[in-house]
């Protein structure tokens, strides 16, 4: 399976664990350092997702999704530099 598809599979699994702890192994390096943060509208709870590994610095972006209850969400109405939590400049897997 292509790297992107592995990440997409892992994203689906991570999405289903929200708001629980994210203990899945990274599809690239195997470390349990995956992070899932959404950026979106806090009223409609629609936005996009950032899914990456803090250990190897790879990840994917999901363009439009429903934000699950209890997820970590950046408020899209805030200026990009003010949004919390900070998201590192990770390498997008194609
Ligand atoms: Zn990794």
PDB file of the backbone (N, CA, C, O) and the ligand in Angstrom, with CONECT records:
HET     ZN  A 101       1
ATOM      1  N   UNK A   1       0.847  -1.187   0.000  1.00  0.00           N
ATOM      2  CA  UNK A   1       0.000   0.000   0.000  1.00  0.00           C
ATOM      3  C   UNK A   1       0.896   1.256   0.000  1.00  0.00           C
ATOM      4  O   UNK A   1       1.940   1.291   0.650  1.00  0.00           O
ATOM      5  N   UNK A   2       0.465   2.259  -0.731  1.00  0.00           N
ATOM      6  CA  UNK A   2       1.250   3.502  -0.796  1.00  0.00           C
ATOM      7  C   UNK A   2       1.265   4.200   0.554  1.00  0.00           C
ATOM      8  O   UNK A   2       0.358   4.036   1.369  1.00  0.00           O
ATOM      9  N   UNK A   3       2.315   4.979   0.769  1.00  0.00           N
ATOM     10  CA  UNK A   3       2.495   5.657   2.056  1.00  0.00           C
ATOM     11  C   UNK A   3       1.277   6.510   2.406  1.00  0.00           C
ATOM     12  O   UNK A   3       0.821   6.524   3.549  1.00  0.00           O
ATOM     13  N   UNK A   4       0.765   7.215   1.411  1.00  0.00           N
ATOM     14  CA  UNK A   4      -0.376   8.095   1.698  1.00  0.00           C
ATOM     15  C   UNK A   4      -1.578   7.288   2.190  1.00  0.00           C
ATOM     16  O   UNK A   4      -2.288   7.711   3.102  1.00  0.00           O
ATOM     17  N   UNK A   5      -1.794   6.143   1.587  1.00  0.00           N
ATOM     18  CA  UNK A   5      -2.937   5.308   1.985  1.00  0.00           C
ATOM     19  C   UNK A   5      -2.782   4.784   3.410  1.00  0.00           C
ATOM     20  O   UNK A   5      -3.760   4.669   4.148  1.00  0.00           O
ATOM     21  N   UNK A   6      -1.542   4.467   3.790  1.00  0.00           N
ATOM     22  CA  UNK A   6      -1.284   4.031   5.165  1.00  0.00           C
ATOM     23  C   UNK A   6      -1.620   5.154   6.140  1.00  0.00           C
ATOM     24  O   UNK A   6      -2.207   4.927   7.198  1.00  0.00           O
ATOM     25  N   UNK A   7      -1.241   6.353   5.764  1.00  0.00           N
ATOM     26  CA  UNK A   7      -1.537   7.514   6.612  1.00  0.00           C
ATOM     27  C   UNK A   7      -3.041   7.745   6.700  1.00  0.00           C
ATOM     28  O   UNK A   7      -3.571   8.083   7.758  1.00  0.00           O
ATOM     29  N   UNK A   8      -3.719   7.557   5.567  1.00  0.00           N
ATOM     30  CA  UNK A   8      -5.161   7.775   5.543  1.00  0.00           C
ATOM     31  C   UNK A   8      -5.869   6.742   6.434  1.00  0.00           C
ATOM     32  O   UNK A   8      -6.812   7.077   7.152  1.00  0.00           O
ATOM     33  N   UNK A   9      -5.413   5.508   6.383  1.00  0.00           N
ATOM     34  CA  UNK A   9      -5.950   4.451   7.246  1.00  0.00           C
ATOM     35  C   UNK A   9      -5.749   4.810   8.715  1.00  0.00           C
ATOM     36  O   UNK A   9      -6.655   4.676   9.538  1.00  0.00           O
ATOM     37  N   UNK A  10      -4.547   5.265   9.016  1.00  0.00           N
ATOM     38  CA  UNK A  10      -4.203   5.611  10.383  1.00  0.00           C
ATOM     39  C   UNK A  10      -5.025   6.811  10.849  1.00  0.00           C
ATOM     40  O   UNK A  10      -5.458   6.873  12.000  1.00  0.00           O
ATOM     41  N   UNK A  11      -5.232   7.758   9.940  1.00  0.00           N
ATOM     42  CA  UNK A  11      -6.059   8.920  10.268  1.00  0.00           C
ATOM     43  C   UNK A  11      -7.474   8.475  10.655  1.00  0.00           C
ATOM     44  O   UNK A  11      -8.046   8.957  11.633  1.00  0.00           O
ATOM     45  N   UNK A  12      -8.025   7.542   9.864  1.00  0.00           N
ATOM     46  CA  UNK A  12      -9.375   7.044  10.152  1.00  0.00           C
ATOM     47  C   UNK A  12      -9.451   6.424  11.536  1.00  0.00           C
ATOM     48  O   UNK A  12     -10.414   6.629  12.274  1.00  0.00           O
ATOM     49  N   UNK A  13      -8.413   5.658  11.876  1.00  0.00           N
ATOM     50  CA  UNK A  13      -8.368   5.010  13.190  1.00  0.00           C
ATOM     51  C   UNK A  13      -8.208   6.047  14.293  1.00  0.00           C
ATOM     52  O   UNK A  13      -8.838   5.946  15.346  1.00  0.00           O
ATOM     53  N   UNK A  14      -7.356   7.050  14.044  1.00  0.00           N
ATOM     54  CA  UNK A  14      -7.129   8.102  15.039  1.00  0.00           C
ATOM     55  C   UNK A  14      -8.404   8.908  15.261  1.00  0.00           C
ATOM     56  O   UNK A  14      -8.750   9.248  16.393  1.00  0.00           O
ATOM     57  N   UNK A  15      -9.085   9.204  14.185  1.00  0.00           N
ATOM     58  CA  UNK A  15     -10.334   9.969  14.245  1.00  0.00           C
ATOM     59  C   UNK A  15     -11.328   9.261  15.164  1.00  0.00           C
ATOM     60  O   UNK A  15     -12.033   9.895  15.949  1.00  0.00           O
ATOM     61  N   UNK A  16     -11.366   7.947  15.050  1.00  0.00           N
ATOM     62  CA  UNK A  16     -12.319   7.164  15.845  1.00  0.00           C
ATOM     63  C   UNK A  16     -11.951   7.103  17.327  1.00  0.00           C
ATOM     64  O   UNK A  16     -12.799   6.785  18.160  1.00  0.00           O
ATOM     65  N   UNK A  17     -10.698   7.405  17.663  1.00  0.00           N
ATOM     66  CA  UNK A  17     -10.289   7.345  19.070  1.00  0.00           C
ATOM     67  C   UNK A  17     -10.584   8.655  19.811  1.00  0.00           C
ATOM     68  O   UNK A  17     -10.557   8.686  21.041  1.00  0.00           O
ATOM     69  N   UNK A  18     -10.869   9.746  19.065  1.00  0.00           N
ATOM     70  CA  UNK A  18     -11.154  11.042  19.711  1.00  0.00           C
ATOM     71  C   UNK A  18     -12.332  10.900  20.651  1.00  0.00           C
ATOM     72  O   UNK A  18     -13.330  10.297  20.254  1.00  0.00           O
ATOM     73  N   UNK A  19     -12.286  11.417  21.881  1.00  0.00           N
ATOM     74  CA  UNK A  19     -11.223  12.226  22.483  1.00  0.00           C
ATOM     75  C   UNK A  19     -10.224  11.423  23.299  1.00  0.00           C
ATOM     76  O   UNK A  19      -9.481  11.999  24.095  1.00  0.00           O
ATOM     77  N   UNK A  20     -10.188  10.137  23.126  1.00  0.00           N
ATOM     78  CA  UNK A  20      -9.282   9.297  23.907  1.00  0.00           C
ATOM     79  C   UNK A  20      -7.833   9.518  23.542  1.00  0.00           C
ATOM     80  O   UNK A  20      -7.540  10.223  22.577  1.00  0.00           O
ATOM     81  N   UNK A  21      -6.925   8.934  24.290  1.00  0.00           N
ATOM     82  CA  UNK A  21      -5.501   9.078  23.981  1.00  0.00           C
ATOM     83  C   UNK A  21      -5.163   8.434  22.634  1.00  0.00           C
ATOM     84  O   UNK A  21      -5.703   7.386  22.281  1.00  0.00           O
ATOM     85  N   UNK A  22      -4.282   9.062  21.910  1.00  0.00           N
ATOM     86  CA  UNK A  22      -3.900   8.576  20.584  1.00  0.00           C
ATOM     87  C   UNK A  22      -2.648   7.714  20.733  1.00  0.00           C
ATOM     88  O   UNK A  22      -1.535   8.231  20.831  1.00  0.00           O
ATOM     89  N   UNK A  23      -2.839   6.416  20.749  1.00  0.00           N
ATOM     90  CA  UNK A  23      -1.731   5.508  21.040  1.00  0.00           C
ATOM     91  C   UNK A  23      -1.319   4.675  19.834  1.00  0.00           C
ATOM     92  O   UNK A  23      -0.571   3.705  19.964  1.00  0.00           O
ATOM     93  N   UNK A  24      -1.811   5.059  18.661  1.00  0.00           N
ATOM     94  CA  UNK A  24      -1.486   4.292  17.461  1.00  0.00           C
ATOM     95  C   UNK A  24      -0.029   4.526  17.045  1.00  0.00           C
ATOM     96  O   UNK A  24       0.520   5.605  17.269  1.00  0.00           O
ATOM     97  N   UNK A  25       0.584   3.518  16.444  1.00  0.00           N
ATOM     98  CA  UNK A  25       1.942   3.720  15.932  1.00  0.00           C
ATOM     99  C   UNK A  25       1.921   4.555  14.644  1.00  0.00           C
ATOM    100  O   UNK A  25       0.984   4.474  13.849  1.00  0.00           O
ATOM    101  N   UNK A  26       2.957   5.342  14.464  1.00  0.00           N
ATOM    102  CA  UNK A  26       3.099   6.126  13.244  1.00  0.00           C
ATOM    103  C   UNK A  26       3.273   5.178  12.058  1.00  0.00           C
ATOM    104  O   UNK A  26       4.060   4.236  12.147  1.00  0.00           O
ATOM    105  N   UNK A  27       2.558   5.403  10.945  1.00  0.00           N
ATOM    106  CA  UNK A  27       2.709   4.518   9.779  1.00  0.00           C
ATOM    107  C   UNK A  27       4.094   4.609   9.148  1.00  0.00           C
ATOM    108  O   UNK A  27       4.481   3.733   8.374  1.00  0.00           O
ATOM    109  N   UNK A  28       4.827   5.642   9.466  1.00  0.00           N
ATOM    110  CA  UNK A  28       6.168   5.787   8.894  1.00  0.00           C
ATOM    111  C   UNK A  28       7.249   5.222   9.798  1.00  0.00           C
ATOM    112  O   UNK A  28       8.033   4.377   9.365  1.00  0.00           O
ATOM    113  N   UNK A  29       7.307   5.673  11.053  1.00  0.00           N
ATOM    114  CA  UNK A  29       8.433   5.295  11.919  1.00  0.00           C
ATOM    115  C   UNK A  29       8.045   4.345  13.048  1.00  0.00           C
ATOM    116  O   UNK A  29       8.917   3.773  13.702  1.00  0.00           O
ATOM    117  N   UNK A  30       6.742   4.171  13.283  1.00  0.00           N
ATOM    118  CA  UNK A  30       6.308   3.221  14.296  1.00  0.00           C
ATOM    119  C   UNK A  30       6.223   3.767  15.710  1.00  0.00           C
ATOM    120  O   UNK A  30       5.710   3.092  16.602  1.00  0.00           O
ATOM    121  N   UNK A  31       6.715   4.976  15.927  1.00  0.00           N
ATOM    122  CA  UNK A  31       6.624   5.570  17.260  1.00  0.00           C
ATOM    123  C   UNK A  31       5.190   6.021  17.536  1.00  0.00           C
ATOM    124  O   UNK A  31       4.450   6.412  16.634  1.00  0.00           O
ATOM    125  N   UNK A  32       4.834   5.953  18.800  1.00  0.00           N
ATOM    126  CA  UNK A  32       3.472   6.364  19.182  1.00  0.00           C
ATOM    127  C   UNK A  32       3.459   7.850  19.508  1.00  0.00           C
ATOM    128  O   UNK A  32       3.201   8.264  20.638  1.00  0.00           O
ATOM    129  N   UNK A  33       3.746   8.630  18.484  1.00  0.00           N
ATOM    130  CA  UNK A  33       3.873  10.088  18.653  1.00  0.00           C
ATOM    131  C   UNK A  33       2.938  10.836  17.703  1.00  0.00           C
ATOM    132  O   UNK A  33       3.209  11.980  17.337  1.00  0.00           O
ATOM    133  N   UNK A  34       1.850  10.197  17.309  1.00  0.00           N
ATOM    134  CA  UNK A  34       0.936  10.847  16.367  1.00  0.00           C
ATOM    135  C   UNK A  34       0.127  11.938  17.041  1.00  0.00           C
ATOM    136  O   UNK A  34      -0.233  11.827  18.213  1.00  0.00           O
ATOM    137  N   UNK A  35      -0.153  12.983  16.299  1.00  0.00           N
ATOM    138  CA  UNK A  35      -0.956  14.101  16.788  1.00  0.00           C
ATOM    139  C   UNK A  35      -2.067  14.382  15.788  1.00  0.00           C
ATOM    140  O   UNK A  35      -1.857  14.327  14.576  1.00  0.00           O
ATOM    141  N   UNK A  36      -3.245  14.684  16.307  1.00  0.00           N
ATOM    142  CA  UNK A  36      -4.377  15.018  15.451  1.00  0.00           C
ATOM    143  C   UNK A  36      -4.990  16.309  15.969  1.00  0.00           C
ATOM    144  O   UNK A  36      -5.535  16.352  17.072  1.00  0.00           O
ATOM    145  N   UNK A  37      -4.894  17.359  15.163  1.00  0.00           N
ATOM    146  CA  UNK A  37      -5.435  18.667  15.533  1.00  0.00           C
ATOM    147  C   UNK A  37      -6.290  19.174  14.377  1.00  0.00           C
ATOM    148  O   UNK A  37      -5.908  19.062  13.212  1.00  0.00           O
ATOM    149  N   UNK A  38      -7.444  19.730  14.709  1.00  0.00           N
ATOM    150  CA  UNK A  38      -8.334  20.270  13.689  1.00  0.00           C
ATOM    151  C   UNK A  38      -8.259  21.789  13.710  1.00  0.00           C
ATOM    152  O   UNK A  38      -7.968  22.398  14.740  1.00  0.00           O
ATOM    153  N   UNK A  39      -8.525  22.390  12.556  1.00  0.00           N
ATOM    154  CA  UNK A  39      -8.717  23.836  12.467  1.00  0.00           C
ATOM    155  C   UNK A  39     -10.103  24.026  11.896  1.00  0.00           C
ATOM    156  O   UNK A  39     -10.415  23.532  10.812  1.00  0.00           O
ATOM    157  N   UNK A  40     -10.940  24.750  12.636  1.00  0.00           N
ATOM    158  CA  UNK A  40     -12.289  24.864  12.117  1.00  0.00           C
ATOM    159  C   UNK A  40     -13.160  25.849  12.847  1.00  0.00           C
ATOM    160  O   UNK A  40     -12.732  26.555  13.759  1.00  0.00           O
ATOM    161  N   UNK A  41     -14.397  25.868  12.411  1.00  0.00           N
ATOM    162  CA  UNK A  41     -15.416  26.735  12.972  1.00  0.00           C
ATOM    163  C   UNK A  41     -16.023  26.034  14.182  1.00  0.00           C
ATOM    164  O   UNK A  41     -16.573  24.939  14.068  1.00  0.00           O
ATOM    165  N   UNK A  42     -15.917  26.679  15.338  1.00  0.00           N
ATOM    166  CA  UNK A  42     -16.332  26.021  16.573  1.00  0.00           C
ATOM    167  C   UNK A  42     -17.859  25.898  16.688  1.00  0.00           C
ATOM    168  O   UNK A  42     -18.351  25.128  17.513  1.00  0.00           O
ATOM    169  N   UNK A  43     -18.605  26.642  15.878  1.00  0.00           N
ATOM    170  CA  UNK A  43     -20.067  26.518  15.910  1.00  0.00           C
ATOM    171  C   UNK A  43     -20.542  25.364  15.038  1.00  0.00           C
ATOM    172  O   UNK A  43     -21.311  24.510  15.478  1.00  0.00           O
ATOM    173  N   UNK A  44     -20.074  25.354  13.798  1.00  0.00           N
ATOM    174  CA  UNK A  44     -20.523  24.295  12.881  1.00  0.00           C
ATOM    175  C   UNK A  44     -19.736  23.008  13.090  1.00  0.00           C
ATOM    176  O   UNK A  44     -20.174  21.937  12.671  1.00  0.00           O
ATOM    177  N   UNK A  45     -18.563  23.109  13.743  1.00  0.00           N
ATOM    178  CA  UNK A  45     -17.672  21.961  13.936  1.00  0.00           C
ATOM    179  C   UNK A  45     -17.338  21.278  12.598  1.00  0.00           C
ATOM    180  O   UNK A  45     -17.344  20.053  12.470  1.00  0.00           O
ATOM    181  N   UNK A  46     -17.048  22.134  11.620  1.00  0.00           N
ATOM    182  CA  UNK A  46     -16.533  21.657  10.344  1.00  0.00           C
ATOM    183  C   UNK A  46     -15.203  22.350  10.114  1.00  0.00           C
ATOM    184  O   UNK A  46     -15.042  23.529  10.429  1.00  0.00           O
ATOM    185  N   UNK A  47     -14.255  21.612   9.565  1.00  0.00           N
ATOM    186  CA  UNK A  47     -12.959  22.221   9.330  1.00  0.00           C
ATOM    187  C   UNK A  47     -12.029  21.260   8.643  1.00  0.00           C
ATOM    188  O   UNK A  47     -12.461  20.346   7.941  1.00  0.00           O
ATOM    189  N   UNK A  48     -10.731  21.475   8.852  1.00  0.00           N
ATOM    190  CA  UNK A  48      -9.778  20.549   8.266  1.00  0.00           C
ATOM    191  C   UNK A  48      -8.886  19.981   9.354  1.00  0.00           C
ATOM    192  O   UNK A  48      -8.824  20.487  10.475  1.00  0.00           O
ATOM    193  N   UNK A  49      -8.208  18.929   8.988  1.00  0.00           N
ATOM    194  CA  UNK A  49      -7.442  18.192   9.989  1.00  0.00           C
ATOM    195  C   UNK A  49      -5.961  18.180   9.662  1.00  0.00           C
ATOM    196  O   UNK A  49      -5.559  18.127   8.500  1.00  0.00           O
ATOM    197  N   UNK A  50      -5.156  18.230  10.722  1.00  0.00           N
ATOM    198  CA  UNK A  50      -3.709  18.076  10.614  1.00  0.00           C
ATOM    199  C   UNK A  50      -3.369  16.793  11.372  1.00  0.00           C
ATOM    200  O   UNK A  50      -3.722  16.636  12.541  1.00  0.00           O
ATOM    201  N   UNK A  51      -2.694  15.901  10.701  1.00  0.00           N
ATOM    202  CA  UNK A  51      -2.381  14.610  11.315  1.00  0.00           C
ATOM    203  C   UNK A  51      -0.911  14.330  11.042  1.00  0.00           C
ATOM    204  O   UNK A  51      -0.499  14.156   9.895  1.00  0.00           O
ATOM    205  N   UNK A  52      -0.118  14.289  12.126  1.00  0.00           N
ATOM    206  CA  UNK A  52       1.317  14.157  11.920  1.00  0.00           C
ATOM    207  C   UNK A  52       1.951  13.391  13.064  1.00  0.00           C
ATOM    208  O   UNK A  52       1.321  13.092  14.078  1.00  0.00           O
ATOM    209  N   UNK A  53       3.226  13.087  12.860  1.00  0.00           N
ATOM    210  CA  UNK A  53       4.014  12.383  13.860  1.00  0.00           C
ATOM    211  C   UNK A  53       5.067  13.329  14.417  1.00  0.00           C
ATOM    212  O   UNK A  53       5.842  13.920  13.665  1.00  0.00           O
ATOM    213  N   UNK A  54       5.090  13.470  15.735  1.00  0.00           N
ATOM    214  CA  UNK A  54       6.065  14.352  16.380  1.00  0.00           C
ATOM    215  C   UNK A  54       7.477  13.769  16.325  1.00  0.00           C
ATOM    216  O   UNK A  54       8.454  14.492  16.517  1.00  0.00           O
ATOM    217  N   UNK A  55       7.586  12.477  16.066  1.00  0.00           N
ATOM    218  CA  UNK A  55       8.909  11.855  16.068  1.00  0.00           C
ATOM    219  C   UNK A  55       9.622  12.015  14.721  1.00  0.00           C
ATOM    220  O   UNK A  55      10.765  12.468  14.675  1.00  0.00           O
ATOM    221  N   UNK A  56       8.953  11.647  13.635  1.00  0.00           N
ATOM    222  CA  UNK A  56       9.617  11.699  12.322  1.00  0.00           C
ATOM    223  C   UNK A  56       9.226  12.922  11.506  1.00  0.00           C
ATOM    224  O   UNK A  56       9.844  13.202  10.478  1.00  0.00           O
ATOM    225  N   UNK A  57       8.212  13.653  11.949  1.00  0.00           N
ATOM    226  CA  UNK A  57       7.874  14.899  11.268  1.00  0.00           C
ATOM    227  C   UNK A  57       7.150  14.739   9.956  1.00  0.00           C
ATOM    228  O   UNK A  57       7.144  15.655   9.134  1.00  0.00           O
ATOM    229  N   UNK A  58       6.526  13.569   9.740  1.00  0.00           N
ATOM    230  CA  UNK A  58       5.715  13.382   8.541  1.00  0.00           C
ATOM    231  C   UNK A  58       4.237  13.413   8.912  1.00  0.00           C
ATOM    232  O   UNK A  58       3.868  13.249  10.074  1.00  0.00           O
ATOM    233  N   UNK A  59       3.401  13.626   7.901  1.00  0.00           N
ATOM    234  CA  UNK A  59       1.975  13.617   8.177  1.00  0.00           C
ATOM    235  C   UNK A  59       1.161  13.954   6.952  1.00  0.00           C
ATOM    236  O   UNK A  59       1.692  14.091   5.850  1.00  0.00           O
ATOM    237  N   UNK A  60      -0.141  14.085   7.159  1.00  0.00           N
ATOM    238  CA  UNK A  60      -1.046  14.436   6.063  1.00  0.00           C
ATOM    239  C   UNK A  60      -2.012  15.514   6.538  1.00  0.00           C
ATOM    240  O   UNK A  60      -2.167  15.757   7.735  1.00  0.00           O
ATOM    241  N   UNK A  61      -2.656  16.154   5.562  1.00  0.00           N
ATOM    242  CA  UNK A  61      -3.722  17.096   5.850  1.00  0.00           C
ATOM    243  C   UNK A  61      -5.013  16.585   5.243  1.00  0.00           C
ATOM    244  O   UNK A  61      -5.015  15.993   4.164  1.00  0.00           O
ATOM    245  N   UNK A  62      -6.112  16.818   5.946  1.00  0.00           N
ATOM    246  CA  UNK A  62      -7.433  16.403   5.451  1.00  0.00           C
ATOM    247  C   UNK A  62      -8.222  17.689   5.212  1.00  0.00           C
ATOM    248  O   UNK A  62      -8.367  18.515   6.112  1.00  0.00           O
ATOM    249  N   UNK A  63      -8.730  17.847   3.989  1.00  0.00           N
ATOM    250  CA  UNK A  63      -9.224  19.165   3.598  1.00  0.00           C
ATOM    251  C   UNK A  63     -10.553  19.565   4.217  1.00  0.00           C
ATOM    252  O   UNK A  63     -10.709  20.726   4.593  1.00  0.00           O
ATOM    253  N   UNK A  64     -11.490  18.688   4.336  1.00  0.00           N
ATOM    254  CA  UNK A  64     -12.762  19.111   4.900  1.00  0.00           C
ATOM    255  C   UNK A  64     -13.389  17.934   5.633  1.00  0.00           C
ATOM    256  O   UNK A  64     -13.565  16.856   5.064  1.00  0.00           O
ATOM    257  N   UNK A  65     -13.716  18.147   6.874  1.00  0.00           N
ATOM    258  CA  UNK A  65     -14.241  17.049   7.666  1.00  0.00           C
ATOM    259  C   UNK A  65     -15.122  17.579   8.789  1.00  0.00           C
ATOM    260  O   UNK A  65     -15.033  18.746   9.170  1.00  0.00           O
ATOM    261  N   UNK A  66     -15.954  16.721   9.299  1.00  0.00           N
ATOM    262  CA  UNK A  66     -16.679  17.031  10.525  1.00  0.00           C
ATOM    263  C   UNK A  66     -15.710  16.832  11.678  1.00  0.00           C
ATOM    264  O   UNK A  66     -14.995  15.831  11.736  1.00  0.00           O
ATOM    265  N   UNK A  67     -15.691  17.793  12.595  1.00  0.00           N
ATOM    266  CA  UNK A  67     -14.787  17.697  13.737  1.00  0.00           C
ATOM    267  C   UNK A  67     -15.492  16.920  14.846  1.00  0.00           C
ATOM    268  O   UNK A  67     -16.561  17.325  15.302  1.00  0.00           O
ATOM    269  N   UNK A  68     -14.900  15.803  15.286  1.00  0.00           N
ATOM    270  CA  UNK A  68     -15.567  14.992  16.298  1.00  0.00           C
ATOM    271  C   UNK A  68     -15.579  15.677  17.659  1.00  0.00           C
ATOM    272  O   UNK A  68     -14.700  16.479  17.974  1.00  0.00           O
ATOM    273  N   UNK A  69     -16.576  15.352  18.450  1.00  0.00           N
ATOM    274  CA  UNK A  69     -16.698  15.949  19.777  1.00  0.00           C
ATOM    275  C   UNK A  69     -15.499  15.568  20.640  1.00  0.00           C
ATOM    276  O   UNK A  69     -15.071  14.415  20.672  1.00  0.00           O
ATOM    277  N   UNK A  70     -14.972  16.572  21.338  1.00  0.00           N
ATOM    278  CA  UNK A  70     -13.845  16.313  22.224  1.00  0.00           C
ATOM    279  C   UNK A  70     -12.489  16.426  21.552  1.00  0.00           C
ATOM    280  O   UNK A  70     -11.458  16.221  22.194  1.00  0.00           O
ATOM    281  N   UNK A  71     -12.480  16.755  20.249  1.00  0.00           N
ATOM    282  CA  UNK A  71     -11.222  16.862  19.516  1.00  0.00           C
ATOM    283  C   UNK A  71     -10.462  18.126  19.923  1.00  0.00           C
ATOM    284  O   UNK A  71     -11.037  19.059  20.484  1.00  0.00           O
ATOM    285  N   UNK A  72      -9.174  18.137  19.632  1.00  0.00           N
ATOM    286  CA  UNK A  72      -8.360  19.338  19.811  1.00  0.00           C
ATOM    287  C   UNK A  72      -8.590  20.220  18.582  1.00  0.00           C
ATOM    288  O   UNK A  72      -8.324  19.803  17.455  1.00  0.00           O
ATOM    289  N   UNK A  73      -9.084  21.436  18.806  1.00  0.00           N
ATOM    290  CA  UNK A  73      -9.467  22.292  17.681  1.00  0.00           C
ATOM    291  C   UNK A  73      -8.849  23.682  17.809  1.00  0.00           C
ATOM    292  O   UNK A  73      -8.900  24.309  18.867  1.00  0.00           O
ATOM    293  N   UNK A  74      -8.269  24.142  16.716  1.00  0.00           N
ATOM    294  CA  UNK A  74      -7.868  25.545  16.604  1.00  0.00           C
ATOM    295  C   UNK A  74      -9.062  26.314  16.059  1.00  0.00           C
ATOM    296  O   UNK A  74      -9.762  25.834  15.167  1.00  0.00           O
ATOM    297  N   UNK A  75      -9.292  27.505  16.594  1.00  0.00           N
ATOM    298  CA  UNK A  75     -10.390  28.350  16.127  1.00  0.00           C
ATOM    299  C   UNK A  75      -9.968  29.079  14.852  1.00  0.00           C
ATOM    300  O   UNK A  75      -9.046  29.894  14.870  1.00  0.00           O
ATOM    301  N   UNK A  76     -10.653  28.777  13.746  1.00  0.00           N
ATOM    302  CA  UNK A  76     -10.267  29.331  12.449  1.00  0.00           C
ATOM    303  C   UNK A  76     -10.492  30.844  12.388  1.00  0.00           C
ATOM    304  O   UNK A  76      -9.962  31.512  11.499  1.00  0.00           O
ATOM    305  N   UNK A  77     -11.274  31.388  13.324  1.00  0.00           N
ATOM    306  CA  UNK A  77     -11.528  32.835  13.297  1.00  0.00           C
ATOM    307  C   UNK A  77     -10.376  33.626  13.904  1.00  0.00           C
ATOM    308  O   UNK A  77     -10.307  34.847  13.769  1.00  0.00           O
ATOM    309  N   UNK A  78      -9.480  32.922  14.568  1.00  0.00           N
ATOM    310  CA  UNK A  78      -8.309  33.606  15.113  1.00  0.00           C
ATOM    311  C   UNK A  78      -7.242  33.713  14.026  1.00  0.00           C
ATOM    312  O   UNK A  78      -7.208  32.920  13.086  1.00  0.00           O
ATOM    313  N   UNK A  79      -6.372  34.714  14.178  1.00  0.00           N
ATOM    314  CA  UNK A  79      -5.246  34.837  13.262  1.00  0.00           C
ATOM    315  C   UNK A  79      -4.393  33.581  13.360  1.00  0.00           C
ATOM    316  O   UNK A  79      -4.246  32.993  14.432  1.00  0.00           O
ATOM    317  N   UNK A  80      -3.836  33.184  12.225  1.00  0.00           N
ATOM    318  CA  UNK A  80      -3.086  31.925  12.171  1.00  0.00           C
ATOM    319  C   UNK A  80      -2.024  31.845  13.277  1.00  0.00           C
ATOM    320  O   UNK A  80      -1.846  30.797  13.898  1.00  0.00           O
ATOM    321  N   UNK A  81      -1.322  32.961  13.519  1.00  0.00           N
ATOM    322  CA  UNK A  81      -0.226  32.923  14.495  1.00  0.00           C
ATOM    323  C   UNK A  81      -0.736  32.836  15.935  1.00  0.00           C
ATOM    324  O   UNK A  81       0.026  32.505  16.844  1.00  0.00           O
ATOM    325  N   UNK A  82      -2.021  33.133  16.145  1.00  0.00           N
ATOM    326  CA  UNK A  82      -2.579  33.089  17.506  1.00  0.00           C
ATOM    327  C   UNK A  82      -3.224  31.748  17.842  1.00  0.00           C
ATOM    328  O   UNK A  82      -3.543  31.480  19.000  1.00  0.00           O
ATOM    329  N   UNK A  83      -3.413  30.914  16.835  1.00  0.00           N
ATOM    330  CA  UNK A  83      -4.151  29.671  17.070  1.00  0.00           C
ATOM    331  C   UNK A  83      -3.355  28.709  17.939  1.00  0.00           C
ATOM    332  O   UNK A  83      -2.140  28.570  17.804  1.00  0.00           O
ATOM    333  N   UNK A  84      -4.088  28.048  18.839  1.00  0.00           N
ATOM    334  CA  UNK A  84      -3.493  27.043  19.728  1.00  0.00           C
ATOM    335  C   UNK A  84      -4.217  25.717  19.556  1.00  0.00           C
ATOM    336  O   UNK A  84      -5.419  25.729  19.291  1.00  0.00           O
ATOM    337  N   UNK A  85      -3.558  24.584  19.691  1.00  0.00           N
ATOM    338  CA  UNK A  85      -2.105  24.486  19.906  1.00  0.00           C
ATOM    339  C   UNK A  85      -1.334  24.736  18.616  1.00  0.00           C
ATOM    340  O   UNK A  85      -1.902  24.667  17.527  1.00  0.00           O
ATOM    341  N   UNK A  86      -0.058  25.022  18.737  1.00  0.00           N
ATOM    342  CA  UNK A  86       0.795  25.224  17.575  1.00  0.00           C
ATOM    343  C   UNK A  86       0.963  23.913  16.820  1.00  0.00           C
ATOM    344  O   UNK A  86       1.020  22.832  17.408  1.00  0.00           O
ATOM    345  N   UNK A  87       1.040  24.042  15.505  1.00  0.00           N
ATOM    346  CA  UNK A  87       1.252  22.863  14.666  1.00  0.00           C
ATOM    347  C   UNK A  87       2.602  23.017  13.981  1.00  0.00           C
ATOM    348  O   UNK A  87       2.857  24.028  13.326  1.00  0.00           O
ATOM    349  N   UNK A  88       3.466  22.020  14.128  1.00  0.00           N
ATOM    350  CA  UNK A  88       4.800  22.150  13.504  1.00  0.00           C
ATOM    351  C   UNK A  88       4.701  22.094  11.986  1.00  0.00           C
ATOM    352  O   UNK A  88       3.695  21.655  11.429  1.00  0.00           O
ATOM    353  N   UNK A  89       5.738  22.537  11.345  1.00  0.00           N
ATOM    354  CA  UNK A  89       5.775  22.535   9.891  1.00  0.00           C
ATOM    355  C   UNK A  89       6.201  21.155   9.407  1.00  0.00           C
ATOM    356  O   UNK A  89       7.336  20.963   8.970  1.00  0.00           O
ATOM    357  N   UNK A  90       5.289  20.202   9.487  1.00  0.00           N
ATOM    358  CA  UNK A  90       5.653  18.822   9.163  1.00  0.00           C
ATOM    359  C   UNK A  90       5.643  18.567   7.655  1.00  0.00           C
ATOM    360  O   UNK A  90       5.078  19.335   6.876  1.00  0.00           O
ATOM    361  N   UNK A  91       6.287  17.464   7.274  1.00  0.00           N
ATOM    362  CA  UNK A  91       6.410  17.114   5.866  1.00  0.00           C
ATOM    363  C   UNK A  91       5.173  16.357   5.396  1.00  0.00           C
ATOM    364  O   UNK A  91       4.820  15.317   5.951  1.00  0.00           O
ATOM    365  N   UNK A  92       4.518  16.893   4.365  1.00  0.00           N
ATOM    366  CA  UNK A  92       3.297  16.257   3.878  1.00  0.00           C
ATOM    367  C   UNK A  92       3.625  15.043   3.036  1.00  0.00           C
ATOM    368  O   UNK A  92       4.402  15.128   2.086  1.00  0.00           O
ATOM    369  N   UNK A  93       3.032  13.913   3.386  1.00  0.00           N
ATOM    370  CA  UNK A  93       3.180  12.687   2.607  1.00  0.00           C
ATOM    371  C   UNK A  93       2.227  12.773   1.413  1.00  0.00           C
ATOM    372  O   UNK A  93       1.038  13.040   1.588  1.00  0.00           O
ATOM    373  N   UNK A  94       2.731  12.552   0.229  1.00  0.00           N
ATOM    374  CA  UNK A  94       1.899  12.673  -0.987  1.00  0.00           C
ATOM    375  C   UNK A  94       1.311  11.314  -1.364  1.00  0.00           C
ATOM    376  O   UNK A  94       0.586  11.209  -2.353  1.00  0.00           O
TER     377      UNK A  94
HETATM  378 ZN    ZN A 101       6.702   8.898  12.759  1.00  0.00          ZN
END
